[in-house]
Amino acid sequence: MKAFFITLFILGAAFLAYDCFLTPPADRIIFKKITPAAAPVAAPAAPIGDVAPLEDTMKPKAAGTAKAGTPTVAVDPNAFTPPHLDSVETLTKNWTFIPRTAFPRPVRLGTDVEMKMSVGSSRMAAGSSVIAIGFEDGALIVTPTEGSIARGRISLGMTDFKAQIAEGYERWKTWKIDAAKRAWEERKRAAALASAKAGVDMSNAVAAGGQPVQNSDGSYNLLLASINTGQVTDIRPDKIRKWGKAYQEIVDGKMSWLVNVDYESMTIFGPMDTQVRATIQGGKVVSWNFTGSGEEVP
């Protein structure tokens, strides 16, 4: 048995030696050389083309850019702008300051108030009318009547004092805004007058003695300026047919220069030849009147 295994071992070793050294490589069974498969060649990467930049969503938008379709409101820089007026709470520092000009003032009590005097005291019932004469530490100093020596204290909120001041202040604000608007209108009118007069040479419009100077075409710069500034609205320089000569008369007790002017007036019946008279006193046109009726020219 042992001899059998030894024989197998010798035969195996002989086979291995023959297969490794004597058999051609292509015919070998055990020691056949295995050629590794070639790794696949990767295709060249496509060139990188232009890439659109990403929008920077964090970039701040330009200031004042309005959305499409949003209408813009035009603001007239010459329009009237009401003056800024603080609220009554601001002026009174939230009712902790009351100026002396607010007193004396009758107020109505919202609660009973003890009126003290050197010889005693009395009580004023809620709903009574008293005179507020001062303000201290958030309280009104009140007295029953003017001239009384009795004094009492009551919280500001327990009277109609606030309502009175607020109502009066609102009336004052309305008056203040109206006054500012009137002043603005006056400035606007004055500017219009100055602008209108700028179109007429006034350097030689009036001679000695207040006589209006007549131009070579018959017109008067003094009268043209009066028309251009809106002293009359019915007369238009381009509708004037004739300028009269200046003459003197006493009007309303004053020596005056008068000039008759013929022009075409537009009436409800159509154009009509009309004559008016300009009255000049002290180098100024004081009035325009129709020569027939004496009525003022609109």
C-alpha positions as CSV (number, residue, x, y, z in Angstrom):
1,M,0.0,0.0,0.0
2,K,2.8,2.3,0.9
3,A,4.5,1.5,-2.4
4,F,1.3,2.5,-4.2
5,F,1.2,6.0,-2.8
6,I,4.9,6.5,-3.5
7,T,4.3,5.5,-7.1
8,L,1.4,8.0,-7.4
9,F,3.6,10.8,-5.9
10,I,6.4,10.1,-8.4
11,L,4.0,10.1,-11.3
12,G,2.4,13.4,-10.2
13,A,5.7,15.1,-9.8
14,A,6.8,13.9,-13.2
15,F,3.5,15.3,-14.8
16,L,4.0,18.6,-13.1
17,A,7.6,18.9,-14.3
18,Y,6.6,17.9,-17.8
19,D,3.7,20.4,-17.9
20,C,5.9,23.2,-16.5
21,F,9.2,22.7,-18.5
22,L,8.5,20.5,-21.6
23,T,5.0,21.4,-22.7
24,P,4.6,24.4,-25.1
25,P,3.0,27.4,-23.3
26,A,-0.2,27.2,-25.4
27,D,-0.7,23.5,-24.6
28,R,0.0,23.6,-20.8
29,I,-2.7,22.5,-18.5
30,I,-1.7,23.6,-15.0
31,F,1.0,26.2,-15.6
32,K,-0.8,27.9,-18.5
33,K,0.1,31.6,-18.6
34,I,-3.0,33.8,-18.3
35,T,-2.8,37.2,-20.0
36,P,-4.8,39.7,-18.0
37,A,-7.6,41.4,-20.0
38,A,-6.7,44.9,-21.0
39,A,-8.5,47.6,-19.0
40,P,-11.0,49.5,-21.1
41,V,-9.8,52.8,-22.3
42,A,-12.0,55.6,-21.2
43,A,-13.3,58.0,-23.9
44,P,-11.7,61.5,-23.7
45,A,-13.9,63.9,-21.8
46,A,-15.8,66.4,-23.9
47,P,-14.4,69.9,-23.7
48,I,-16.1,72.2,-21.2
49,G,-18.2,74.7,-22.9
50,D,-19.5,78.2,-21.7
51,V,-21.7,78.0,-18.6
52,A,-24.3,80.7,-18.0
53,P,-23.5,82.4,-14.7
54,L,-26.0,81.9,-11.9
55,E,-28.0,84.9,-10.9
56,D,-27.0,86.4,-7.7
57,T,-30.3,86.4,-5.9
58,M,-28.7,88.2,-2.9
59,K,-27.6,91.2,-4.9
60,P,-29.5,94.3,-3.7
61,K,-31.8,95.8,-6.2
62,A,-31.2,99.4,-7.4
63,A,-32.9,101.9,-5.1
64,G,-36.0,103.5,-6.5
65,T,-36.7,100.9,-9.1
66,A,-40.4,100.7,-9.6
67,K,-42.2,97.5,-10.5
68,A,-43.3,97.3,-14.1
69,G,-46.8,98.7,-14.5
70,T,-46.7,100.8,-11.3
71,P,-47.9,104.3,-12.1
72,T,-45.8,107.2,-10.9
73,V,-47.5,110.1,-9.3
74,A,-46.2,113.5,-10.4
75,V,-45.8,116.0,-7.5
76,D,-46.2,119.6,-8.3
77,P,-43.2,121.4,-6.5
78,N,-45.2,124.7,-6.7
79,A,-48.3,123.3,-5.0
80,F,-49.3,124.5,-1.5
81,T,-47.8,122.5,1.3
82,P,-49.5,122.9,4.6
83,P,-47.2,123.8,7.5
84,H,-46.2,121.0,9.9
85,L,-48.1,121.5,13.2
86,D,-47.4,119.3,16.2
87,S,-50.2,117.5,18.0
88,V,-51.6,118.9,21.2
89,E,-50.1,116.0,23.1
90,T,-46.7,117.0,21.8
91,L,-47.1,120.6,22.7
92,T,-48.3,119.8,26.2
93,K,-45.7,117.0,26.7
94,N,-48.4,114.5,27.1
95,W,-50.4,116.9,29.3
96,T,-47.6,117.5,31.8
97,F,-47.1,121.1,30.8
98,I,-49.9,123.7,30.4
99,P,-48.8,127.2,29.5
100,R,-50.0,130.1,31.6
101,T,-51.9,131.5,28.6
102,A,-54.5,128.7,29.1
103,F,-55.7,130.4,32.3
104,P,-58.1,131.5,33.7
105,R,-60.6,129.2,32.1
106,P,-64.0,127.9,33.2
107,V,-64.1,124.1,33.5
108,R,-66.7,121.5,34.6
109,L,-65.9,119.2,37.4
110,G,-66.1,115.4,36.9
111,T,-66.0,114.7,40.7
112,D,-66.5,116.5,44.0
113,V,-63.8,119.0,44.9
114,E,-63.0,120.4,48.4
115,M,-62.4,124.2,48.3
116,K,-60.2,125.3,51.1
117,M,-60.0,128.8,52.7
118,S,-58.1,130.1,55.7
119,V,-61.3,130.1,57.7
120,G,-62.7,126.7,56.6
121,S,-63.7,124.8,53.4
122,S,-66.6,124.0,51.2
123,R,-67.3,121.3,48.7
124,M,-68.2,121.8,45.0
125,A,-70.2,118.9,43.6
126,A,-69.5,117.0,40.4
127,G,-71.0,118.8,37.4
128,S,-70.3,122.3,38.8
129,S,-68.6,124.9,36.8
130,V,-65.5,126.4,38.4
131,I,-62.6,128.6,37.2
132,A,-59.2,126.9,36.5
133,I,-56.4,129.3,37.4
134,G,-53.3,127.2,37.3
135,F,-51.7,123.8,36.9
136,E,-49.4,122.1,39.4
137,D,-48.1,118.5,39.5
138,G,-50.7,117.2,37.1
139,A,-53.6,118.8,38.9
140,L,-55.7,121.9,38.1
141,I,-55.9,124.7,40.7
142,V,-59.5,125.8,40.7
143,T,-61.6,128.4,42.5
144,P,-65.4,128.7,42.7
145,T,-65.6,132.1,41.1
146,E,-63.2,134.8,39.8
147,G,-61.9,136.8,42.7
148,S,-62.6,134.0,45.3
149,I,-59.8,133.2,47.8
150,A,-61.0,129.5,48.0
151,R,-58.8,127.0,46.2
152,G,-59.1,123.4,45.3
153,R,-57.2,120.8,43.3
154,I,-58.5,118.3,40.8
155,S,-56.9,115.8,38.5
156,L,-56.7,117.1,34.9
157,G,-58.6,114.1,33.6
158,M,-61.5,114.7,35.9
159,T,-62.5,117.9,34.1
160,D,-63.4,118.9,30.5
161,F,-60.1,120.9,30.4
162,K,-58.4,118.5,27.9
163,A,-61.4,118.5,25.6
164,Q,-61.5,122.3,25.6
165,I,-57.8,122.7,24.8
166,A,-57.9,120.1,22.1
167,E,-61.0,121.6,20.5
168,G,-59.5,125.1,20.6
169,Y,-56.2,123.8,19.2
170,E,-57.9,122.2,16.3
171,R,-59.6,125.5,15.5
172,W,-56.3,127.3,15.7
173,K,-54.6,124.7,13.4
174,T,-57.4,125.3,10.8
175,W,-56.9,129.0,11.0
176,K,-53.1,128.6,10.8
177,I,-53.3,126.4,7.7
178,D,-55.8,128.8,6.1
179,A,-53.5,131.8,6.9
180,A,-50.5,129.9,5.4
181,K,-52.5,129.1,2.3
182,R,-53.6,132.8,1.9
183,A,-50.0,133.9,2.3
184,W,-48.9,131.3,-0.3
185,E,-51.6,132.5,-2.7
186,E,-50.5,136.1,-2.2
187,R,-46.9,135.2,-2.9
188,K,-48.0,133.3,-6.0
189,R,-50.0,136.3,-7.1
190,A,-47.1,138.7,-6.5
191,A,-44.8,136.4,-8.4
192,A,-47.3,136.4,-11.3
193,L,-47.5,140.1,-11.2
194,A,-43.7,140.4,-11.2
195,S,-43.5,137.9,-14.1
196,A,-46.2,139.8,-16.1
197,K,-44.6,143.2,-15.4
198,A,-41.2,141.8,-16.5
199,G,-42.6,141.7,-20.1
200,V,-43.2,145.4,-20.1
201,D,-40.6,148.1,-19.8
202,M,-41.6,150.2,-16.8
203,S,-38.5,152.4,-16.7
204,N,-40.2,155.2,-18.7
205,A,-43.9,154.4,-18.1
206,V,-44.7,157.5,-16.1
207,A,-43.6,161.1,-16.8
208,A,-43.3,164.0,-14.4
209,G,-46.6,164.8,-12.7
210,G,-47.8,161.2,-13.0
211,Q,-48.7,161.4,-16.7
212,P,-48.6,158.0,-18.4
213,V,-46.1,157.9,-21.3
214,Q,-47.5,157.0,-24.7
215,N,-45.5,154.8,-27.0
216,S,-45.0,155.4,-30.7
217,D,-47.6,152.8,-31.5
218,G,-50.1,154.6,-29.2
219,S,-50.0,152.1,-26.3
220,Y,-49.0,152.8,-22.7
221,N,-46.7,150.5,-20.8
222,L,-48.4,151.5,-17.6
223,L,-51.7,150.4,-18.9
224,L,-50.3,147.2,-20.5
225,A,-48.7,146.2,-17.2
226,S,-52.1,146.8,-15.5
227,I,-53.8,144.5,-18.1
228,N,-51.0,141.9,-17.9
229,T,-51.1,141.7,-14.2
230,G,-54.8,140.8,-14.2
231,Q,-56.2,144.1,-12.9
232,V,-58.8,143.6,-15.6
233,T,-59.6,140.3,-17.3
234,D,-62.0,141.5,-20.1
235,I,-59.4,143.5,-22.0
236,R,-56.8,141.7,-24.1
237,P,-53.9,143.7,-25.6
238,D,-54.3,142.0,-29.0
239,K,-58.0,143.1,-29.0
240,I,-57.3,146.8,-28.4
241,R,-58.2,148.9,-31.5
242,K,-57.3,152.4,-30.3
243,W,-55.4,154.1,-27.5
244,G,-56.6,157.6,-26.6
245,K,-54.6,160.5,-25.5
246,A,-54.1,161.1,-21.8
247,Y,-56.1,163.9,-20.3
248,Q,-56.7,165.3,-16.8
249,E,-59.8,165.4,-14.7
250,I,-60.7,165.4,-11.0
251,V,-61.9,161.9,-9.9
252,D,-63.1,161.3,-6.3
253,G,-61.6,164.7,-5.4
254,K,-58.2,163.9,-6.8
255,M,-56.5,165.2,-9.9
256,S,-56.2,162.2,-12.2
257,W,-54.9,161.2,-15.6
258,L,-57.5,159.4,-17.8
259,V,-57.0,157.4,-21.0
260,N,-59.8,156.0,-23.1
261,V,-59.2,152.6,-24.7
262,D,-61.3,151.1,-27.5
263,Y,-61.2,147.3,-27.7
264,E,-63.2,144.3,-28.9
265,S,-65.1,142.7,-26.1
266,M,-66.5,139.2,-26.3
267,T,-70.1,139.2,-25.0
268,I,-72.9,136.6,-25.0
269,F,-74.0,138.1,-28.3
270,G,-70.6,137.8,-29.9
271,P,-67.8,140.4,-30.3
272,M,-68.7,144.0,-29.6
273,D,-66.7,147.3,-29.9
274,T,-66.4,148.7,-26.4
275,Q,-64.7,151.7,-24.8
276,V,-63.3,151.9,-21.3
277,R,-61.5,154.5,-19.3
278,A,-58.3,154.0,-17.3
279,T,-57.9,156.2,-14.3
280,I,-54.3,156.9,-13.2
281,Q,-53.5,158.5,-9.8
282,G,-50.0,158.8,-8.4
283,G,-48.5,157.0,-11.3
284,K,-50.7,153.9,-10.8
285,V,-53.8,152.6,-12.6
286,V,-56.4,152.7,-9.9
287,S,-59.5,151.7,-11.9
288,W,-60.9,150.7,-15.3
289,N,-64.5,151.8,-16.0
290,F,-66.8,151.6,-19.0
291,T,-67.2,155.1,-20.4
292,G,-70.9,154.7,-21.0
293,S,-72.2,153.3,-17.7
294,G,-69.3,154.0,-15.4
295,E,-69.3,150.5,-14.2
296,E,-66.0,148.8,-13.4
297,V,-64.5,146.6,-16.0
298,P,-64.3,143.0,-14.9
